[in-house]
Amino acid sequence: MEELICNVEFLRSGSETVARVSSEAGGVREYHAPSSNAVIDQVINDLQEEFESSPET
């Protein structure tokens, strides 16, 4: 059975890249950066910390 654990959206707003992340444990949050790589790094780090600290089911 599949279960959605997070949803990630990447948007471009002018010269800025925005990421919207939604997860059960972390809720909804946004990241802003001038480059795609920078915002992707922020999302990766946040999700890695979130999933490493959450109990496995």
Secondary structure, 3 states (H helix, E strand, C coil): CCCCCEEEEEEEECCEEEEEEEECCCEEEEEEECCHHHHHHHHHHHHHHHHHHCCCC
